[in-house]
Amino acid sequence: MKGIPHFLNFGDRERLQAVFPPLLAFTQWMHKHRRWPEGGDYWRGSIWPPTNYMVLRGLTKVHEDALAHEIAVNHVDNVTKAFQETGTLWENYAPEAATRGSLSSKDFVGWGGVPPIAVLIEYVFGLRADAAEKRLLWDVRLLDSHGIKRYPFGADGSLDLFCAGRKSEDEEPRIEATSTVPVKLVVRWKKGEKEIKPSCNS
């Protein structure tokens, strides 16, 4: 049962109600009195790519996909701005500015690579794969045209995916998809969901 939160494990609502108000009050106090430097304070206040990614996965679990997309776009935008300014990916980032976090190491492409790869593909573009079920969800939220070539799927599959630009979130996405392996492509947007069969590209 690794990774199950205390509440889901024990259903202890009293503890949940007791823990969150002090945490909220502490966070508000920290912001008011700014007890950390501008760039965060390493583990106390800096923005960490792997923990942001875990938040996004948790939001997916509870079907808060719009919020996950909003957070992902903000995170990738700030990481991109920091990269453009400094020419590198950082171990962590400042909490309130598009720059490196305090005490962060540069050229950190371990978990520093999470925003420009996993977060971009899974939460900005909205592509989330389940190769065991031969299923790919494309949760389309961007209005600009976008896509990815040679998207890896399973042990030896790949897809070329393209979504045309749209005028509104309500508009059904126009998708072009080719795949080297059988896959169920489920396209979701604000007003609906449909399954598309990619053309074969073996």
mmCIF file of the C-alpha atoms, coordinates in Angstrom:
data_MODEL
# 
_entry.id   MODEL 
# 
loop_
_atom_site.group_PDB 
_atom_site.id 
_atom_site.type_symbol 
_atom_site.label_atom_id 
_atom_site.label_alt_id 
_atom_site.label_comp_id 
_atom_site.label_asym_id 
_atom_site.label_entity_id 
_atom_site.label_seq_id 
_atom_site.pdbx_PDB_ins_code 
_atom_site.Cartn_x 
_atom_site.Cartn_y 
_atom_site.Cartn_z 
_atom_site.occupancy 
_atom_site.B_iso_or_equiv 
_atom_site.pdbx_formal_charge 
_atom_site.auth_seq_id 
_atom_site.auth_comp_id 
_atom_site.auth_asym_id 
_atom_site.auth_atom_id 
_atom_site.pdbx_PDB_model_num 
ATOM 1   C CA . MET A 1 1   ? 0.000   0.000  0.000   1.00 0.00 ? 1   MET A CA 1 
ATOM 2   C CA . LYS A 1 2   ? 3.006   2.212  -0.623  1.00 0.00 ? 2   LYS A CA 1 
ATOM 3   C CA . GLY A 1 3   ? 2.313   5.931  -1.013  1.00 0.00 ? 3   GLY A CA 1 
ATOM 4   C CA . ILE A 1 4   ? -1.292  5.949  0.214   1.00 0.00 ? 4   ILE A CA 1 
ATOM 5   C CA . PRO A 1 5   ? -1.955  9.116  2.224   1.00 0.00 ? 5   PRO A CA 1 
ATOM 6   C CA . HIS A 1 6   ? -2.907  8.840  5.882   1.00 0.00 ? 6   HIS A CA 1 
ATOM 7   C CA . PHE A 1 7   ? -6.491  9.891  5.247   1.00 0.00 ? 7   PHE A CA 1 
ATOM 8   C CA . LEU A 1 8   ? -7.100  7.331  2.514   1.00 0.00 ? 8   LEU A CA 1 
ATOM 9   C CA . ASN A 1 9   ? -5.472  4.683  4.673   1.00 0.00 ? 9   ASN A CA 1 
ATOM 10  C CA . PHE A 1 10  ? -7.366  5.389  7.878   1.00 0.00 ? 10  PHE A CA 1 
ATOM 11  C CA . GLY A 1 11  ? -10.294 7.665  6.964   1.00 0.00 ? 11  GLY A CA 1 
ATOM 12  C CA . ASP A 1 12  ? -9.400  9.864  9.938   1.00 0.00 ? 12  ASP A CA 1 
ATOM 13  C CA . ARG A 1 13  ? -11.394 13.058 9.241   1.00 0.00 ? 13  ARG A CA 1 
ATOM 14  C CA . GLU A 1 14  ? -10.671 14.545 12.668  1.00 0.00 ? 14  GLU A CA 1 
ATOM 15  C CA . ARG A 1 15  ? -6.933  14.448 12.014  1.00 0.00 ? 15  ARG A CA 1 
ATOM 16  C CA . LEU A 1 16  ? -7.443  15.923 8.538   1.00 0.00 ? 16  LEU A CA 1 
ATOM 17  C CA . GLN A 1 17  ? -9.498  18.794 9.989   1.00 0.00 ? 17  GLN A CA 1 
ATOM 18  C CA . ALA A 1 18  ? -6.893  19.342 12.686  1.00 0.00 ? 18  ALA A CA 1 
ATOM 19  C CA . VAL A 1 19  ? -3.890  19.409 10.332  1.00 0.00 ? 19  VAL A CA 1 
ATOM 20  C CA . PHE A 1 20  ? -4.958  21.692 7.477   1.00 0.00 ? 20  PHE A CA 1 
ATOM 21  C CA . PRO A 1 21  ? -5.929  24.921 9.328   1.00 0.00 ? 21  PRO A CA 1 
ATOM 22  C CA . PRO A 1 22  ? -2.492  25.260 11.020  1.00 0.00 ? 22  PRO A CA 1 
ATOM 23  C CA . LEU A 1 23  ? -0.730  24.506 7.716   1.00 0.00 ? 23  LEU A CA 1 
ATOM 24  C CA . LEU A 1 24  ? -2.776  27.177 5.953   1.00 0.00 ? 24  LEU A CA 1 
ATOM 25  C CA . ALA A 1 25  ? -2.154  29.696 8.750   1.00 0.00 ? 25  ALA A CA 1 
ATOM 26  C CA . PHE A 1 26  ? 1.593   28.952 8.675   1.00 0.00 ? 26  PHE A CA 1 
ATOM 27  C CA . THR A 1 27  ? 1.753   29.414 4.879   1.00 0.00 ? 27  THR A CA 1 
ATOM 28  C CA . GLN A 1 28  ? -0.111  32.738 5.115   1.00 0.00 ? 28  GLN A CA 1 
ATOM 29  C CA . TRP A 1 29  ? 2.191   33.897 7.919   1.00 0.00 ? 29  TRP A CA 1 
ATOM 30  C CA . MET A 1 30  ? 5.302   32.928 5.905   1.00 0.00 ? 30  MET A CA 1 
ATOM 31  C CA . HIS A 1 31  ? 4.060   34.927 2.905   1.00 0.00 ? 31  HIS A CA 1 
ATOM 32  C CA . LYS A 1 32  ? 3.196   37.937 5.059   1.00 0.00 ? 32  LYS A CA 1 
ATOM 33  C CA . HIS A 1 33  ? 6.511   38.035 6.904   1.00 0.00 ? 33  HIS A CA 1 
ATOM 34  C CA . ARG A 1 34  ? 8.629   36.590 4.051   1.00 0.00 ? 34  ARG A CA 1 
ATOM 35  C CA . ARG A 1 35  ? 10.807  34.358 6.170   1.00 0.00 ? 35  ARG A CA 1 
ATOM 36  C CA . TRP A 1 36  ? 12.609  32.918 3.156   1.00 0.00 ? 36  TRP A CA 1 
ATOM 37  C CA . PRO A 1 37  ? 14.879  34.597 0.604   1.00 0.00 ? 37  PRO A CA 1 
ATOM 38  C CA . GLU A 1 38  ? 13.608  35.635 -2.827  1.00 0.00 ? 38  GLU A CA 1 
ATOM 39  C CA . GLY A 1 39  ? 14.821  32.371 -4.360  1.00 0.00 ? 39  GLY A CA 1 
ATOM 40  C CA . GLY A 1 40  ? 13.268  30.206 -1.663  1.00 0.00 ? 40  GLY A CA 1 
ATOM 41  C CA . ASP A 1 41  ? 15.378  28.528 0.986   1.00 0.00 ? 41  ASP A CA 1 
ATOM 42  C CA . TYR A 1 42  ? 16.338  25.226 -0.636  1.00 0.00 ? 42  TYR A CA 1 
ATOM 43  C CA . TRP A 1 43  ? 13.987  22.621 0.921   1.00 0.00 ? 43  TRP A CA 1 
ATOM 44  C CA . ARG A 1 44  ? 12.016  25.352 2.699   1.00 0.00 ? 44  ARG A CA 1 
ATOM 45  C CA . GLY A 1 45  ? 10.295  27.353 0.003   1.00 0.00 ? 45  GLY A CA 1 
ATOM 46  C CA . SER A 1 46  ? 11.960  26.560 -3.324  1.00 0.00 ? 46  SER A CA 1 
ATOM 47  C CA . ILE A 1 47  ? 9.952   24.976 -6.163  1.00 0.00 ? 47  ILE A CA 1 
ATOM 48  C CA . TRP A 1 48  ? 11.035  21.407 -6.920  1.00 0.00 ? 48  TRP A CA 1 
ATOM 49  C CA . PRO A 1 49  ? 10.174  19.787 -10.281 1.00 0.00 ? 49  PRO A CA 1 
ATOM 50  C CA . PRO A 1 50  ? 9.547   16.280 -8.876  1.00 0.00 ? 50  PRO A CA 1 
ATOM 51  C CA . THR A 1 51  ? 7.172   17.491 -6.173  1.00 0.00 ? 51  THR A CA 1 
ATOM 52  C CA . ASN A 1 52  ? 5.289   19.650 -8.683  1.00 0.00 ? 52  ASN A CA 1 
ATOM 53  C CA . TYR A 1 53  ? 4.954   16.571 -10.883 1.00 0.00 ? 53  TYR A CA 1 
ATOM 54  C CA . MET A 1 54  ? 3.582   14.568 -7.941  1.00 0.00 ? 54  MET A CA 1 
ATOM 55  C CA . VAL A 1 55  ? 0.977   17.303 -7.368  1.00 0.00 ? 55  VAL A CA 1 
ATOM 56  C CA . LEU A 1 56  ? -0.069  17.036 -11.032 1.00 0.00 ? 56  LEU A CA 1 
ATOM 57  C CA . ARG A 1 57  ? -0.405  13.247 -10.781 1.00 0.00 ? 57  ARG A CA 1 
ATOM 58  C CA . GLY A 1 58  ? -2.526  13.669 -7.648  1.00 0.00 ? 58  GLY A CA 1 
ATOM 59  C CA . LEU A 1 59  ? -4.800  16.144 -9.419  1.00 0.00 ? 59  LEU A CA 1 
ATOM 60  C CA . THR A 1 60  ? -5.222  13.636 -12.261 1.00 0.00 ? 60  THR A CA 1 
ATOM 61  C CA . LYS A 1 61  ? -6.204  11.003 -9.716  1.00 0.00 ? 61  LYS A CA 1 
ATOM 62  C CA . VAL A 1 62  ? -9.055  13.201 -8.430  1.00 0.00 ? 62  VAL A CA 1 
ATOM 63  C CA . HIS A 1 63  ? -10.100 14.385 -11.930 1.00 0.00 ? 63  HIS A CA 1 
ATOM 64  C CA . GLU A 1 64  ? -8.938  17.993 -11.477 1.00 0.00 ? 64  GLU A CA 1 
ATOM 65  C CA . ASP A 1 65  ? -7.509  18.064 -14.997 1.00 0.00 ? 65  ASP A CA 1 
ATOM 66  C CA . ALA A 1 66  ? -8.151  21.759 -15.702 1.00 0.00 ? 66  ALA A CA 1 
ATOM 67  C CA . LEU A 1 67  ? -6.260  22.789 -12.568 1.00 0.00 ? 67  LEU A CA 1 
ATOM 68  C CA . ALA A 1 68  ? -3.430  20.384 -13.402 1.00 0.00 ? 68  ALA A CA 1 
ATOM 69  C CA . HIS A 1 69  ? -3.135  21.923 -16.867 1.00 0.00 ? 69  HIS A CA 1 
ATOM 70  C CA . GLU A 1 70  ? -3.091  25.468 -15.437 1.00 0.00 ? 70  GLU A CA 1 
ATOM 71  C CA . ILE A 1 71  ? -0.337  24.594 -12.942 1.00 0.00 ? 71  ILE A CA 1 
ATOM 72  C CA . ALA A 1 72  ? 1.651   22.749 -15.630 1.00 0.00 ? 72  ALA A CA 1 
ATOM 73  C CA . VAL A 1 73  ? 1.544   25.673 -18.074 1.00 0.00 ? 73  VAL A CA 1 
ATOM 74  C CA . ASN A 1 74  ? 2.691   28.072 -15.338 1.00 0.00 ? 74  ASN A CA 1 
ATOM 75  C CA . HIS A 1 75  ? 5.492   25.728 -14.246 1.00 0.00 ? 75  HIS A CA 1 
ATOM 76  C CA . VAL A 1 76  ? 6.800   25.103 -17.781 1.00 0.00 ? 76  VAL A CA 1 
ATOM 77  C CA . ASP A 1 77  ? 6.576   28.831 -18.633 1.00 0.00 ? 77  ASP A CA 1 
ATOM 78  C CA . ASN A 1 78  ? 8.674   29.764 -15.603 1.00 0.00 ? 78  ASN A CA 1 
ATOM 79  C CA . VAL A 1 79  ? 11.237  27.009 -16.190 1.00 0.00 ? 79  VAL A CA 1 
ATOM 80  C CA . THR A 1 80  ? 11.497  28.140 -19.831 1.00 0.00 ? 80  THR A CA 1 
ATOM 81  C CA . LYS A 1 81  ? 12.032  31.776 -18.806 1.00 0.00 ? 81  LYS A CA 1 
ATOM 82  C CA . ALA A 1 82  ? 14.727  30.733 -16.328 1.00 0.00 ? 82  ALA A CA 1 
ATOM 83  C CA . PHE A 1 83  ? 16.403  28.641 -19.030 1.00 0.00 ? 83  PHE A CA 1 
ATOM 84  C CA . GLN A 1 84  ? 16.322  31.506 -21.542 1.00 0.00 ? 84  GLN A CA 1 
ATOM 85  C CA . GLU A 1 85  ? 17.900  33.816 -18.970 1.00 0.00 ? 85  GLU A CA 1 
ATOM 86  C CA . THR A 1 86  ? 20.562  31.434 -17.639 1.00 0.00 ? 86  THR A CA 1 
ATOM 87  C CA . GLY A 1 87  ? 21.077  28.809 -20.356 1.00 0.00 ? 87  GLY A CA 1 
ATOM 88  C CA . THR A 1 88  ? 20.586  25.865 -18.016 1.00 0.00 ? 88  THR A CA 1 
ATOM 89  C CA . LEU A 1 89  ? 18.066  23.747 -16.107 1.00 0.00 ? 89  LEU A CA 1 
ATOM 90  C CA . TRP A 1 90  ? 18.149  24.122 -12.325 1.00 0.00 ? 90  TRP A CA 1 
ATOM 91  C CA . GLU A 1 91  ? 17.715  21.709 -9.432  1.00 0.00 ? 91  GLU A CA 1 
ATOM 92  C CA . ASN A 1 92  ? 14.943  23.922 -8.031  1.00 0.00 ? 92  ASN A CA 1 
ATOM 93  C CA . TYR A 1 93  ? 13.332  27.273 -8.767  1.00 0.00 ? 93  TYR A CA 1 
ATOM 94  C CA . ALA A 1 94  ? 12.325  30.454 -6.955  1.00 0.00 ? 94  ALA A CA 1 
ATOM 95  C CA . PRO A 1 95  ? 8.769   30.422 -5.573  1.00 0.00 ? 95  PRO A CA 1 
ATOM 96  C CA . GLU A 1 96  ? 7.735   33.842 -6.883  1.00 0.00 ? 96  GLU A CA 1 
ATOM 97  C CA . ALA A 1 97  ? 9.994   34.584 -9.846  1.00 0.00 ? 97  ALA A CA 1 
ATOM 98  C CA . ALA A 1 98  ? 11.050  32.879 -13.075 1.00 0.00 ? 98  ALA A CA 1 
ATOM 99  C CA . THR A 1 99  ? 14.590  32.187 -11.922 1.00 0.00 ? 99  THR A CA 1 
ATOM 100 C CA . ARG A 1 100 ? 16.731  29.614 -10.131 1.00 0.00 ? 100 ARG A CA 1 
ATOM 101 C CA . GLY A 1 101 ? 16.030  28.708 -6.537  1.00 0.00 ? 101 GLY A CA 1 
ATOM 102 C CA . SER A 1 102 ? 18.484  29.374 -3.731  1.00 0.00 ? 102 SER A CA 1 
ATOM 103 C CA . LEU A 1 103 ? 21.404  26.948 -3.422  1.00 0.00 ? 103 LEU A CA 1 
ATOM 104 C CA . SER A 1 104 ? 20.256  25.166 -6.601  1.00 0.00 ? 104 SER A CA 1 
ATOM 105 C CA . SER A 1 105 ? 22.703  23.311 -8.832  1.00 0.00 ? 105 SER A CA 1 
ATOM 106 C CA . LYS A 1 106 ? 22.852  24.101 -12.557 1.00 0.00 ? 106 LYS A CA 1 
ATOM 107 C CA . ASP A 1 107 ? 22.809  21.610 -15.465 1.00 0.00 ? 107 ASP A CA 1 
ATOM 108 C CA . PHE A 1 108 ? 20.446  19.500 -13.348 1.00 0.00 ? 108 PHE A CA 1 
ATOM 109 C CA . VAL A 1 109 ? 18.822  17.341 -16.007 1.00 0.00 ? 109 VAL A CA 1 
ATOM 110 C CA . GLY A 1 110 ? 17.915  14.541 -13.581 1.00 0.00 ? 110 GLY A CA 1 
ATOM 111 C CA . TRP A 1 111 ? 14.631  15.758 -12.149 1.00 0.00 ? 111 TRP A CA 1 
ATOM 112 C CA . GLY A 1 112 ? 15.289  19.159 -13.719 1.00 0.00 ? 112 GLY A CA 1 
ATOM 113 C CA . GLY A 1 113 ? 14.280  17.501 -16.982 1.00 0.00 ? 113 GLY A CA 1 
ATOM 114 C CA . VAL A 1 114 ? 10.789  16.712 -15.665 1.00 0.00 ? 114 VAL A CA 1 
ATOM 115 C CA . PRO A 1 115 ? 9.167   20.073 -16.634 1.00 0.00 ? 115 PRO A CA 1 
ATOM 116 C CA . PRO A 1 116 ? 10.431  20.305 -20.241 1.00 0.00 ? 116 PRO A CA 1 
ATOM 117 C CA . ILE A 1 117 ? 9.680   16.627 -20.920 1.00 0.00 ? 117 ILE A CA 1 
ATOM 118 C CA . ALA A 1 118 ? 7.081   14.899 -18.722 1.00 0.00 ? 118 ALA A CA 1 
ATOM 119 C CA . VAL A 1 119 ? 5.108   17.965 -17.608 1.00 0.00 ? 119 VAL A CA 1 
ATOM 120 C CA . LEU A 1 120 ? 5.096   19.437 -21.124 1.00 0.00 ? 120 LEU A CA 1 
ATOM 121 C CA . ILE A 1 121 ? 3.971   16.197 -22.804 1.00 0.00 ? 121 ILE A CA 1 
ATOM 122 C CA . GLU A 1 122 ? 1.569   14.887 -20.156 1.00 0.00 ? 122 GLU A CA 1 
ATOM 123 C CA . TYR A 1 123 ? -0.011  18.065 -18.812 1.00 0.00 ? 123 TYR A CA 1 
ATOM 124 C CA . VAL A 1 124 ? 0.544   20.938 -21.251 1.00 0.00 ? 124 VAL A CA 1 
ATOM 125 C CA . PHE A 1 125 ? -0.038  18.841 -24.392 1.00 0.00 ? 125 PHE A CA 1 
ATOM 126 C CA . GLY A 1 126 ? -2.231  16.426 -22.400 1.00 0.00 ? 126 GLY A CA 1 
ATOM 127 C CA . LEU A 1 127 ? -0.881  13.068 -23.650 1.00 0.00 ? 127 LEU A CA 1 
ATOM 128 C CA . ARG A 1 128 ? -1.117  10.320 -21.015 1.00 0.00 ? 128 ARG A CA 1 
ATOM 129 C CA . ALA A 1 129 ? -0.358  6.762  -22.074 1.00 0.00 ? 129 ALA A CA 1 
ATOM 130 C CA . ASP A 1 130 ? -1.455  3.393  -20.720 1.00 0.00 ? 130 ASP A CA 1 
ATOM 131 C CA . ALA A 1 131 ? 0.541   1.006  -22.906 1.00 0.00 ? 131 ALA A CA 1 
ATOM 132 C CA . ALA A 1 132 ? -0.612  -2.069 -20.964 1.00 0.00 ? 132 ALA A CA 1 
ATOM 133 C CA . GLU A 1 133 ? -4.193  -1.266 -22.012 1.00 0.00 ? 133 GLU A CA 1 
ATOM 134 C CA . LYS A 1 134 ? -3.061  -0.074 -25.483 1.00 0.00 ? 134 LYS A CA 1 
ATOM 135 C CA . ARG A 1 135 ? -4.715  3.249  -24.701 1.00 0.00 ? 135 ARG A CA 1 
ATOM 136 C CA . LEU A 1 136 ? -3.567  6.842  -25.138 1.00 0.00 ? 136 LEU A CA 1 
ATOM 137 C CA . LEU A 1 137 ? -5.577  9.726  -23.705 1.00 0.00 ? 137 LEU A CA 1 
ATOM 138 C CA . TRP A 1 138 ? -5.167  13.118 -25.371 1.00 0.00 ? 138 TRP A CA 1 
ATOM 139 C CA . ASP A 1 139 ? -6.667  15.705 -23.014 1.00 0.00 ? 139 ASP A CA 1 
ATOM 140 C CA . VAL A 1 140 ? -6.693  18.683 -25.406 1.00 0.00 ? 140 VAL A CA 1 
ATOM 141 C CA . ARG A 1 141 ? -6.704  22.044 -23.607 1.00 0.00 ? 141 ARG A CA 1 
ATOM 142 C CA . LEU A 1 142 ? -4.383  24.192 -25.735 1.00 0.00 ? 142 LEU A CA 1 
ATOM 143 C CA . LEU A 1 143 ? -5.929  26.412 -28.407 1.00 0.00 ? 143 LEU A CA 1 
ATOM 144 C CA . ASP A 1 144 ? -2.738  26.715 -30.478 1.00 0.00 ? 144 ASP A CA 1 
ATOM 145 C CA . SER A 1 145 ? -1.821  23.978 -32.935 1.00 0.00 ? 145 SER A CA 1 
ATOM 146 C CA . HIS A 1 146 ? 0.496   21.453 -31.337 1.00 0.00 ? 146 HIS A CA 1 
ATOM 147 C CA . GLY A 1 147 ? 1.683   17.893 -31.581 1.00 0.00 ? 147 GLY A CA 1 
ATOM 148 C CA . ILE A 1 148 ? 4.580   15.512 -31.293 1.00 0.00 ? 148 ILE A CA 1 
ATOM 149 C CA . LYS A 1 149 ? 6.459   13.266 -33.697 1.00 0.00 ? 149 LYS A CA 1 
ATOM 150 C CA . ARG A 1 150 ? 7.693   9.787  -32.792 1.00 0.00 ? 150 ARG A CA 1 
ATOM 151 C CA . TYR A 1 151 ? 5.851   9.760  -29.469 1.00 0.00 ? 151 TYR A CA 1 
ATOM 152 C CA . PRO A 1 152 ? 7.086   6.503  -27.856 1.00 0.00 ? 152 PRO A CA 1 
ATOM 153 C CA . PHE A 1 153 ? 4.363   4.027  -26.978 1.00 0.00 ? 153 PHE A CA 1 
ATOM 154 C CA . GLY A 1 154 ? 5.047   0.687  -25.319 1.00 0.00 ? 154 GLY A CA 1 
ATOM 155 C CA . ALA A 1 155 ? 8.182   -1.317 -26.016 1.00 0.00 ? 155 ALA A CA 1 
ATOM 156 C CA . ASP A 1 156 ? 8.458   -0.618 -29.732 1.00 0.00 ? 156 ASP A CA 1 
ATOM 157 C CA . GLY A 1 157 ? 5.591   1.612  -30.856 1.00 0.00 ? 157 GLY A CA 1 
ATOM 158 C CA . SER A 1 158 ? 5.503   5.259  -31.817 1.00 0.00 ? 158 SER A CA 1 
ATOM 159 C CA . LEU A 1 159 ? 2.915   7.775  -32.948 1.00 0.00 ? 159 LEU A CA 1 
ATOM 160 C CA . ASP A 1 160 ? 2.898   11.025 -34.889 1.00 0.00 ? 160 ASP A CA 1 
ATOM 161 C CA . LEU A 1 161 ? 0.227   13.308 -33.442 1.00 0.00 ? 161 LEU A CA 1 
ATOM 162 C CA . PHE A 1 162 ? -1.030  16.714 -34.532 1.00 0.00 ? 162 PHE A CA 1 
ATOM 163 C CA . CYS A 1 163 ? -3.890  18.903 -33.296 1.00 0.00 ? 163 CYS A CA 1 
ATOM 164 C CA . ALA A 1 164 ? -4.978  21.910 -35.366 1.00 0.00 ? 164 ALA A CA 1 
ATOM 165 C CA . GLY A 1 165 ? -5.513  25.274 -33.716 1.00 0.00 ? 165 GLY A CA 1 
ATOM 166 C CA . ARG A 1 166 ? -8.952  26.044 -32.285 1.00 0.00 ? 166 ARG A CA 1 
ATOM 167 C CA . LYS A 1 167 ? -10.907 29.231 -31.613 1.00 0.00 ? 167 LYS A CA 1 
ATOM 168 C CA . SER A 1 168 ? -12.325 28.091 -28.254 1.00 0.00 ? 168 SER A CA 1 
ATOM 169 C CA . GLU A 1 169 ? -12.096 25.306 -25.683 1.00 0.00 ? 169 GLU A CA 1 
ATOM 170 C CA . ASP A 1 170 ? -15.592 24.176 -26.709 1.00 0.00 ? 170 ASP A CA 1 
ATOM 171 C CA . GLU A 1 171 ? -14.529 23.488 -30.292 1.00 0.00 ? 171 GLU A CA 1 
ATOM 172 C CA . GLU A 1 172 ? -13.904 19.815 -31.086 1.00 0.00 ? 172 GLU A CA 1 
ATOM 173 C CA . PRO A 1 173 ? -10.200 19.216 -31.814 1.00 0.00 ? 173 PRO A CA 1 
ATOM 174 C CA . ARG A 1 174 ? -9.180  18.236 -35.356 1.00 0.00 ? 174 ARG A CA 1 
ATOM 175 C CA . ILE A 1 175 ? -6.651  15.453 -34.914 1.00 0.00 ? 175 ILE A CA 1 
ATOM 176 C CA . GLU A 1 176 ? -4.218  13.771 -37.294 1.00 0.00 ? 176 GLU A CA 1 
ATOM 177 C CA . ALA A 1 177 ? -2.670  10.586 -35.892 1.00 0.00 ? 177 ALA A CA 1 
ATOM 178 C CA . THR A 1 178 ? -0.530  7.779  -37.273 1.00 0.00 ? 178 THR A CA 1 
ATOM 179 C CA . SER A 1 179 ? 0.822   4.836  -35.269 1.00 0.00 ? 179 SER A CA 1 
ATOM 180 C CA . THR A 1 180 ? 3.175   1.904  -35.777 1.00 0.00 ? 180 THR A CA 1 
ATOM 181 C CA . VAL A 1 181 ? 1.187   -0.258 -33.335 1.00 0.00 ? 181 VAL A CA 1 
ATOM 182 C CA . PRO A 1 182 ? -2.509  -0.751 -32.518 1.00 0.00 ? 182 PRO A CA 1 
ATOM 183 C CA . VAL A 1 183 ? -3.656  1.873  -30.015 1.00 0.00 ? 183 VAL A CA 1 
ATOM 184 C CA . LYS A 1 184 ? -6.947  3.233  -28.750 1.00 0.00 ? 184 LYS A CA 1 
ATOM 185 C CA . LEU A 1 185 ? -6.604  7.027  -28.972 1.00 0.00 ? 185 LEU A CA 1 
ATOM 186 C CA . VAL A 1 186 ? -9.160  8.786  -26.779 1.00 0.00 ? 186 VAL A CA 1 
ATOM 187 C CA . VAL A 1 187 ? -9.436  12.527 -27.427 1.00 0.00 ? 187 VAL A CA 1 
ATOM 188 C CA . ARG A 1 188 ? -10.997 14.627 -24.678 1.00 0.00 ? 188 ARG A CA 1 
ATOM 189 C CA . TRP A 1 189 ? -11.877 18.318 -24.720 1.00 0.00 ? 189 TRP A CA 1 
ATOM 190 C CA . LYS A 1 190 ? -14.090 20.635 -22.692 1.00 0.00 ? 190 LYS A CA 1 
ATOM 191 C CA . LYS A 1 191 ? -17.349 19.613 -24.367 1.00 0.00 ? 191 LYS A CA 1 
ATOM 192 C CA . GLY A 1 192 ? -16.783 15.964 -25.140 1.00 0.00 ? 192 GLY A CA 1 
ATOM 193 C CA . GLU A 1 193 ? -14.727 12.865 -25.722 1.00 0.00 ? 193 GLU A CA 1 
ATOM 194 C CA . LYS A 1 194 ? -14.292 10.538 -28.691 1.00 0.00 ? 194 LYS A CA 1 
ATOM 195 C CA . GLU A 1 195 ? -12.162 7.623  -29.803 1.00 0.00 ? 195 GLU A CA 1 
ATOM 196 C CA . ILE A 1 196 ? -9.995  7.960  -32.900 1.00 0.00 ? 196 ILE A CA 1 
ATOM 197 C CA . LYS A 1 197 ? -8.323  5.114  -34.733 1.00 0.00 ? 197 LYS A CA 1 
ATOM 198 C CA . PRO A 1 198 ? -4.867  6.294  -35.869 1.00 0.00 ? 198 PRO A CA 1 
ATOM 199 C CA . SER A 1 199 ? -3.868  5.394  -39.393 1.00 0.00 ? 199 SER A CA 1 
ATOM 200 C CA . CYS A 1 200 ? -1.202  2.704  -39.721 1.00 0.00 ? 200 CYS A CA 1 
ATOM 201 C CA . ASN A 1 201 ? 2.383   3.848  -40.167 1.00 0.00 ? 201 ASN A CA 1 
ATOM 202 C CA . SER A 1 202 ? 4.368   0.617  -39.998 1.00 0.00 ? 202 SER A CA 1 
# 
